[in-house]
Amino acid sequence: MSLASTQTLSSAKIMQLLLLVCVVICAGVTSTIVTAAPGCGALQVHAHRGVAEFPENSLRSLKGSLTGTYDAFETDIQVLKTGEWVVHHDPWTGRVVSGLGITPIANVNGQQWTSAALKERNGTQSVDHPIFLTTLLNEVKNLVTENRRANIEIKGSFSCASIRNAWYEIQSTLPANTWFITSVDQNALTCLRELDANQYLGVIVAPDLTIRKFIAKTQWSTIGEKFLKKAEEKYNQMLNREFLSTEGVGKLKSKFGNAGLHAEVTSLNPQVMVAAQALSVPVFSYLTDGNDTTHALHIRALKKQTSYLPTGAIIDGDPATFCGTVLKGL
């Protein structure tokens, strides 16, 4: 694509790019700090898509995190074209869900979902099957507690009506104070806030400069700088990077009330940590590449700089190892 041709790119193309980046890279607390993982001080530890021994977002993986030393599981939900909410991270089938080819989740129906299978984390076929939100809720309703929670991220395409259905099912199935919902999409968060003025919401912030890294690997890499800057502006606004400052933390609290900042640990800085502490805004960290050691070292550095730990962290590995690295020498 030539520089001249970029002038004809429509806003729809910009939004298409931004949405694609968002669903591919975005990964995911209560305003009251609950009992944290053994040996981790006040830091909560959540199992990223469940425990690593089983397929991601499988029933065994998510239930396993509630019987171990995690404080919660983190999972993802999306809505099918037939209206059912399902437990799945990617915008398409193929990487984790087999039997449906590479199909957008929004184009899959409930019958197809029932017939599909999961893959193990190494890519081999699993005996597990992808699950519906209804199944997950009924299976964990007697396992979740105030100290062993469900951290549920809304992803993909949705309407406020579909979010209302998911919210009603969650709150009517799980005990109070045993779950919360997060999203990178402010439209989803606004829909949720209209349903409940007080429920905790996790505002997910996308990683830094992901759009440039993403573009560098695609056919969009030849677009002009002018278009790139405009896309990046929209990206930062759409993916909540506006909240990563002292003023931004205050803006988040003003806009969403009982809400927290869920950000990549490399985006967190002492100013954000201090502002969040002053305003009682929980901070939850994650790391896109899933390297728990790097994640833990960043948290330890923040603690040394500010005396504050995040409220919690979403990790892929063993809580004891992670916590040992965080707290070593503190």
C-alpha positions in Angstrom: 0.0 0.0 0.0 1.5 3.4 -1.0 1.5 6.4 1.2 -0.9 8.1 -1.2 -3.4 5.3 -1.0 -3.6 5.6 2.8 -5.4 8.9 2.3 -8.4 6.9 1.1 -8.6 4.6 4.1 -11.9 4.8 5.8 -12.7 5.1 9.5 -14.2 1.7 9.1 -10.8 0.3 8.1 -9.2 1.9 11.1 -11.8 0.4 13.4 -11.4 -3.0 11.8 -7.7 -2.9 12.5 -8.2 -1.7 16.1 -10.8 -4.4 16.8 -8.6 -7.1 15.4 -5.6 -6.0 17.5 -7.9 -5.8 20.6 -9.3 -9.3 20.3 -6.0 -10.9 19.5 -3.8 -9.4 22.3 -6.0 -8.4 25.2 -5.7 -10.7 28.1 -7.5 -9.7 32.4 -10.4 -7.9 41.9 -12.5 -6.5 44.2 -12.2 -3.1 46.0 -11.7 -5.1 49.2 -8.5 -7.1 49.4 -9.3 -10.7 50.3 -7.1 -13.5 51.6 -4.3 -14.0 49.1 -2.4 -17.0 47.9 -0.3 -18.6 50.7 3.1 -17.0 50.9 2.2 -14.0 48.7 1.5 -11.4 51.3 -1.4 -9.2 50.3 -1.0 -10.1 46.6 -3.8 -12.1 45.1 -2.9 -14.7 42.4 -5.3 -15.7 39.7 -4.9 -18.7 37.4 -4.8 -17.4 33.7 -7.5 -19.5 31.9 -7.2 -22.1 34.7 -4.3 -24.3 35.8 -1.7 -25.3 33.3 -2.1 -29.0 33.6 -5.3 -29.0 31.6 -6.5 -27.3 28.4 -7.0 -23.6 28.8 -10.5 -22.5 29.8 -11.5 -26.2 30.2 -13.8 -27.2 33.0 -11.0 -29.2 34.6 -8.6 -26.3 34.3 -10.9 -23.8 35.9 -12.2 -26.1 38.7 -8.6 -27.1 39.4 -7.7 -23.5 40.2 -10.3 -23.4 42.9 -9.0 -26.4 44.7 -5.4 -25.3 44.6 -3.5 -22.3 46.1 -4.8 -19.7 43.7 -7.2 -17.0 44.8 -9.3 -17.2 41.7 -9.4 -18.3 38.1 -9.4 -15.9 35.2 -11.5 -16.8 32.2 -13.0 -15.4 29.1 -16.6 -15.5 27.7 -18.0 -14.7 24.3 -21.5 -15.0 22.8 -22.4 -17.3 19.9 -24.6 -16.3 17.0 -27.4 -18.3 18.6 -27.1 -16.3 21.8 -25.4 -18.7 24.2 -22.4 -17.5 26.1 -19.4 -19.7 25.9 -16.0 -20.0 27.7 -13.3 -19.1 25.1 -10.5 -16.6 24.6 -9.7 -16.3 20.9 -11.9 -14.5 18.4 -11.8 -17.6 16.2 -11.8 -21.4 16.7 -8.7 -23.4 15.6 -5.9 -22.7 18.1 -7.8 -24.1 21.2 -11.1 -25.5 19.8 -10.9 -28.1 17.1 -13.5 -29.6 14.8 -14.9 -26.3 13.5 -12.0 -25.1 11.3 -11.0 -21.5 11.7 -14.4 -19.8 12.3 -15.2 -16.5 14.1 -16.9 -17.3 17.4 -19.7 -14.9 16.5 -20.5 -17.2 13.5 -20.7 -20.5 15.6 -24.0 -21.9 16.8 -24.7 -23.8 19.9 -24.9 -27.2 18.2 -21.5 -26.7 16.6 -20.0 -25.7 20.0 -21.4 -28.9 21.6 -19.8 -31.0 18.9 -16.3 -29.4 19.1 -13.3 -30.6 21.1 -10.5 -28.8 22.9 -6.7 -29.1 22.3 -4.2 -29.6 25.1 -1.8 -26.7 25.7 0.8 -28.4 23.5 -1.6 -28.5 20.6 -2.5 -32.2 20.7 -6.1 -33.5 20.9 -7.8 -33.5 24.3 -10.6 -35.5 25.8 -12.1 -32.2 27.0 -14.8 -30.2 25.2 -15.4 -26.5 25.1 -18.0 -25.4 27.6 -20.9 -23.0 27.9 -21.0 -20.4 30.6 -24.1 -22.1 32.1 -22.0 -25.3 32.5 -19.1 -23.5 34.2 -21.4 -21.6 36.6 -23.2 -24.7 37.7 -20.0 -26.7 38.2 -18.2 -24.0 40.3 -21.1 -22.5 42.3 -20.3 -24.8 45.3 -16.5 -24.2 44.9 -16.2 -20.4 44.7 -16.0 -18.4 48.0 -15.0 -14.9 48.9 -11.4 -16.1 48.9 -11.6 -18.3 45.8 -13.3 -16.2 43.1 -14.3 -16.2 39.4 -12.7 -13.5 37.4 -14.7 -13.3 34.1 -13.6 -11.3 31.1 -16.1 -10.3 28.4 -14.7 -10.5 24.9 -15.9 -10.5 21.3 -19.1 -9.1 19.8 -22.0 -8.4 22.1 -25.1 -6.3 22.7 -26.2 -4.8 26.0 -29.1 -7.3 25.9 -26.7 -10.2 25.6 -24.5 -8.8 28.4 -27.7 -8.4 30.6 -28.3 -12.1 30.0 -24.8 -13.1 31.0 -24.8 -10.8 34.1 -28.2 -12.2 35.2 -27.1 -15.8 34.9 -23.9 -15.2 36.8 -25.4 -13.2 39.7 -28.3 -15.7 40.0 -26.0 -18.7 40.1 -22.9 -17.8 42.0 -23.0 -16.6 45.6 -22.5 -12.9 46.2 -18.9 -11.6 46.5 -17.4 -14.7 44.7 -17.1 -13.2 41.2 -16.5 -10.1 39.2 -16.4 -9.1 35.5 -13.7 -7.3 33.5 -13.4 -6.1 29.9 -11.2 -3.9 27.7 -14.4 -2.7 26.0 -15.9 0.4 27.7 -19.2 -0.3 26.1 -19.4 -3.6 27.9 -18.4 -1.9 31.2 -21.0 0.8 30.7 -23.7 -1.8 30.0 -22.7 -3.6 33.2 -22.7 -0.4 35.3 -26.2 0.3 34.2 -27.3 -3.1 35.5 -25.6 -2.6 38.9 -24.3 0.7 40.2 -22.1 -0.9 42.8 -20.7 -4.2 41.4 -16.9 -4.2 41.0 -15.7 -3.8 37.4 -12.2 -4.5 36.1 -11.1 -2.1 33.4 -8.5 -3.9 31.3 -5.8 -1.8 29.7 -4.1 -3.1 26.5 -0.3 -3.5 26.3 1.9 -0.6 25.2 2.4 0.1 21.5 0.9 -3.2 20.5 -0.6 -1.7 17.4 2.8 -0.8 16.0 4.1 -4.3 16.8 1.0 -5.8 15.2 1.2 -3.7 12.1 4.9 -4.5 11.6 3.9 -8.2 11.1 1.1 -7.6 8.6 0.3 -6.1 5.2 -0.5 -2.9 7.1 3.2 -2.3 7.7 3.5 -0.1 4.6 0.9 2.4 5.7 1.9 6.0 6.1 3.0 7.6 9.4 0.0 10.0 9.3 -2.5 7.1 9.2 -0.5 5.2 11.8 -0.6 8.1 14.3 -4.3 8.5 13.8 -4.9 4.7 14.3 -2.6 4.8 17.4 -4.6 7.7 18.9 -7.8 5.7 18.4 -6.1 2.6 19.8 -5.0 4.3 23.0 -8.5 5.7 23.6 -10.3 2.5 22.7 -8.0 0.3 24.7 -8.0 2.4 27.9 -4.4 3.6 28.0 -5.8 6.9 28.9 -6.0 5.6 32.5 -2.3 4.9 32.9 -1.4 8.2 34.6 -2.1 9.9 37.9 -4.9 11.8 36.3 -6.1 8.7 34.4 -6.6 6.7 37.6 -8.8 9.5 38.9 -10.7 9.5 35.6 -11.3 5.8 35.8 -12.7 6.1 39.3 -14.9 9.0 38.3 -16.2 7.2 35.2 -16.8 3.7 36.6 -17.0 4.1 40.4 -16.2 0.8 42.1 -13.6 -0.3 39.5 -10.0 -1.3 39.2 -7.1 -1.0 36.8 -6.1 -4.3 35.1 -2.9 -3.6 33.2 0.2 -5.2 31.8 2.8 -5.1 34.5 5.3 -3.4 32.1 2.8 -0.5 31.7 2.6 0.2 35.5 4.8 2.8 37.0 5.3 4.3 40.5 3.0 7.3 39.7 0.1 5.0 38.8 0.7 2.8 41.8 0.7 5.7 44.2 -2.4 7.3 42.7 -4.3 4.1 42.8 -3.3 3.6 46.4 -4.4 7.1 47.3 -7.8 6.6 45.6 -8.4 3.0 46.7 -8.4 1.8 43.1 -7.3 -1.9 42.9 -4.5 -2.7 40.5 -4.2 -6.0 38.8 -1.3 -7.0 36.6 -0.7 -9.4 33.8 2.0 -10.1 31.2 1.2 -10.8 27.6 4.1 -13.2 27.0 3.2 -15.3 30.1 6.7 -15.2 31.6 6.0 -15.4 35.3 9.5 -14.7 36.4 9.6 -11.5 34.4 6.2 -10.6 35.7 7.3 -11.2 39.3 10.5 -9.2 39.0 8.5 -6.2 37.7 6.1 -6.4 40.7 9.1 -6.6 43.0 10.6 -3.5 41.5 7.3 -1.6 41.9 7.2 -2.7 45.5 10.7 -1.4 46.1 9.9 1.9 44.4 6.6 2.6 46.1 6.2 0.2 49.0 3.0 -1.0 47.3 2.1 -4.3 45.8 -0.6 -4.6 43.2 -3.9 -6.0 44.5 -3.1 -9.1 42.5 -1.6 -10.7 39.4 -2.8 -13.1 36.7 -0.2 -15.8 36.1 0.3 -19.0 34.1 2.4 -21.0 36.5 2.8 -22.1 40.1 1.7 -19.6 42.7 4.4 -20.5 45.3 7.2 -20.1 42.7 5.8 -16.8 41.5 5.2 -15.4 45.1 8.7 -16.5 46.1 10.2 -14.5 43.3 8.1 -11.4 44.1 8.9 -11.4 47.8 12.5 -12.4 47.7 14.6 -9.8 49.5 11.6 -7.5 50.3 
